[in-house]
């Protein structure tokens, strides 16, 4: 049997720890997807999907670092091929990366074996770039799932399926920046906020969204923190304290 190198061993060990930590949550939800976290804390989980524009993804990373804002990325793996250094930087900066498939397909249109391949190939590709274990959380493309998708995700090492309860609607081609900000600010305690790394307006609205939520007394957390998952990652800088003020005019 071939011997594992140190890097491969650490990645595999991390996968086992994270999957074990996520299993109770999936069981608590009856194996169903999560749309939000507990409602008893004034926290928001900012999530960033896709990543097909490396330049805009880099701009988002810069905003997150400048504002000390935790976030969780869900790129589809093919989108990371063009700039592996960027995604290595994202992981090394402490931002968890979950599974959003390899090619962003409509999962319910695939046979179970093809669904599993999308998940396992995505994990292999991204972990090869980051050398970090992937967060054992799956976000289905387009938010589309059925019982088979949920079962395949669990069997592939992703016991937690996460959707969202708040969206910036930043994939809209007609919305104005003000409309996207208003949509993004509909979150409440424990909300999961969906944004994307690709659309032109997302890096433009993100500083306002972050600032306005903090003015309302919210704290940003990663998905791992919101749901109590193990998260072997570097510590992130402390964000500025919430002011508790009302929102500023848009």
FENZIPE-V195926 format. One record per pair of residues at least 4 apart in sequence whose ideal C-beta (glycine too) atoms are under 8 Angstrom apart, sorted by the first residue. I is the first residue (numbers start at 1). J is the second residue. Records with the same first field share a line. If there is no record, write none. Layout:
I = J + J
This chain:
4 = 8 + 9 + 12
5 = 9
6 = 10
7 = 11 + 131
8 = 12
9 = 13
10 = 14 + 131
11 = 15 + 127 + 131 + 132 + 133
12 = 16 + 133
13 = 17 + 133
14 = 18 + 132 + 133 + 232
15 = 19 + 123 + 133 + 134 + 136 + 157
16 = 20
17 = 21 + 133 + 230 + 232
18 = 22 + 133 + 134 + 135 + 136 + 229 + 230 + 231 + 232
19 = 23 + 136 + 157 + 158 + 159
20 = 230
21 = 136 + 228 + 229 + 230
22 = 26 + 136 + 137 + 158 + 159 + 160 + 227 + 229
23 = 27 + 159
24 = 28
25 = 29 + 34 + 159 + 160 + 227 + 228 + 229
26 = 31 + 154 + 159 + 160 + 161
27 = 31 + 159
29 = 33 + 34
31 = 150 + 154
32 = 150 + 161
33 = 145 + 150 + 161 + 162 + 163
34 = 160 + 161 + 162 + 163 + 192 + 227
35 = 162 + 163 + 164 + 165 + 192
36 = 164 + 165 + 190 + 191 + 192
37 = 43 + 45 + 190 + 191 + 192 + 226 + 227
38 = 189 + 190 + 226
39 = 188 + 189 + 190
40 = 189 + 190
41 = 189 + 190 + 219
42 = 189 + 217 + 218 + 219
43 = 189 + 190 + 218 + 219 + 220 + 221 + 225 + 226
44 = 187 + 191 + 193 + 213 + 218 + 219 + 220 + 221
45 = 72 + 191 + 192 + 193 + 220 + 221 + 222 + 223 + 225 + 226
46 = 69 + 70 + 71 + 72 + 193 + 195 + 210 + 220
47 = 71 + 72 + 73 + 74 + 139 + 162 + 164 + 192 + 193 + 194 + 195 + 223
48 = 57 + 60 + 71 + 72 + 73 + 74 + 195 + 196 + 197
49 = 73 + 74 + 75 + 100 + 139 + 194 + 195 + 196 + 197
50 = 74 + 75 + 76 + 79 + 100 + 104 + 196 + 197 + 198
51 = 57 + 73 + 75 + 76 + 79 + 80 + 87 + 197 + 198
52 = 76 + 79 + 197 + 198
53 = 57 + 197 + 198 + 199
54 = 58 + 82 + 83 + 86
55 = 59
56 = 60 + 197 + 198 + 199 + 200 + 202 + 203
57 = 61 + 75 + 83 + 86 + 90 + 197 + 198
58 = 62 + 83 + 86
59 = 63 + 203
60 = 64 + 197 + 202 + 203 + 206
61 = 65 + 86 + 89 + 90 + 93 + 95
62 = 66
63 = 67 + 69 + 203 + 206 + 207 + 210
64 = 69 + 70 + 71 + 95
65 = 93
67 = 207 + 210 + 211 + 239 + 240
68 = 236 + 237 + 238 + 239 + 240
69 = 210 + 220 + 239
70 = 94 + 95 + 220 + 221 + 222 + 225 + 236 + 239
71 = 95 + 220 + 222
72 = 95 + 96 + 97 + 98 + 135 + 137 + 222 + 223 + 224
73 = 90 + 95 + 96 + 97 + 98 + 197
74 = 97 + 98 + 99 + 100 + 139
75 = 79 + 80 + 87 + 97 + 100 + 126 + 197
76 = 100 + 101 + 102 + 103 + 104 + 122 + 141
77 = 81 + 100 + 101 + 102 + 103 + 121 + 122 + 125 + 126
78 = 102 + 103 + 104 + 125
79 = 104 + 198
80 = 84 + 86 + 87 + 125 + 126 + 129
81 = 125
83 = 87
84 = 88 + 129
85 = 89
86 = 90
87 = 91 + 97 + 126 + 129 + 130
88 = 92 + 129 + 130 + 131
89 = 93
90 = 95 + 97 + 130
91 = 95 + 97 + 129 + 130 + 131 + 132
92 = 130 + 234
93 = 234 + 236
94 = 233 + 234 + 235 + 236
95 = 222 + 233
96 = 135 + 222 + 223 + 224 + 231 + 233
97 = 126 + 130 + 132 + 134 + 135
98 = 134 + 135 + 137 + 138 + 139 + 162 + 223
99 = 119 + 122 + 123 + 134 + 135 + 137 + 138 + 139 + 158
100 = 104 + 122 + 138 + 139 + 141
101 = 105 + 107 + 118 + 119 + 122 + 140 + 141
102 = 117 + 118 + 119 + 121 + 122 + 125
103 = 118
104 = 141
105 = 109 + 110 + 118 + 141
106 = 110 + 141 + 142 + 144
107 = 115 + 118 + 140 + 141 + 144 + 145 + 149
108 = 144 + 145 + 146 + 148 + 149
110 = 114 + 115 + 118
111 = 115
112 = 116 + 148 + 151 + 152
113 = 117
114 = 118
115 = 119 + 148 + 149 + 152 + 153
116 = 120 + 152 + 155 + 156
117 = 121
118 = 122
119 = 123 + 138 + 152 + 153 + 156 + 157 + 158
120 = 124 + 156 + 157
121 = 125
122 = 126
123 = 127 + 134 + 157
124 = 128
125 = 129
126 = 130 + 134
127 = 131 + 132 + 133 + 134
132 = 232 + 233
133 = 232
135 = 223 + 224 + 229 + 231
136 = 157 + 158 + 159 + 160 + 229
137 = 158 + 160 + 161 + 162 + 223 + 229
138 = 153 + 158 + 160 + 161 + 162
139 = 143 + 161 + 162 + 163
140 = 144 + 145 + 149 + 153 + 161 + 163
143 = 163 + 164
144 = 149
145 = 149 + 150 + 161
146 = 150
147 = 151
148 = 152
149 = 153 + 161
150 = 154 + 161
151 = 155
152 = 156
153 = 158 + 159 + 161
154 = 158 + 159
160 = 227 + 229
162 = 192 + 223
163 = 192
164 = 191 + 192 + 193 + 194
165 = 187 + 191 + 192
166 = 183 + 184 + 186 + 187 + 191 + 192 + 193 + 194
167 = 183 + 184 + 193 + 194 + 195
168 = 180 + 181 + 183 + 184 + 193 + 194 + 195 + 196 + 202 + 205 + 209
169 = 175 + 179 + 180 + 183 + 184
170 = 175 + 180 + 195 + 196 + 199 + 201 + 202 + 205
171 = 196 + 199
172 = 179 + 180
175 = 179 + 180 + 183 + 201
176 = 180
177 = 181 + 201 + 204 + 205
178 = 182 + 250
179 = 183
180 = 184 + 201 + 205
181 = 185 + 205 + 208 + 209 + 212 + 250
182 = 186 + 250
184 = 193 + 195 + 205 + 209
185 = 209 + 212 + 213 + 247
187 = 191 + 193 + 213 + 218
190 = 226
192 = 223 + 226
193 = 209
195 = 202 + 206 + 209
196 = 202
197 = 202
198 = 202
200 = 204
201 = 205
202 = 206
205 = 209
206 = 210
207 = 211
208 = 212 + 250
209 = 213
210 = 214 + 220
211 = 215 + 248
212 = 216 + 247 + 248
213 = 218 + 220
214 = 218 + 219 + 220 + 239 + 240 + 242 + 243
215 = 242 + 243 + 244 + 245 + 246 + 247 + 248
216 = 242 + 244 + 245 + 246 + 247
217 = 242 + 243 + 244
218 = 242
219 = 239 + 242
220 = 239
221 = 225 + 226
222 = 226 + 231
223 = 227 + 229
224 = 228 + 229 + 230 + 231
225 = 229 + 231
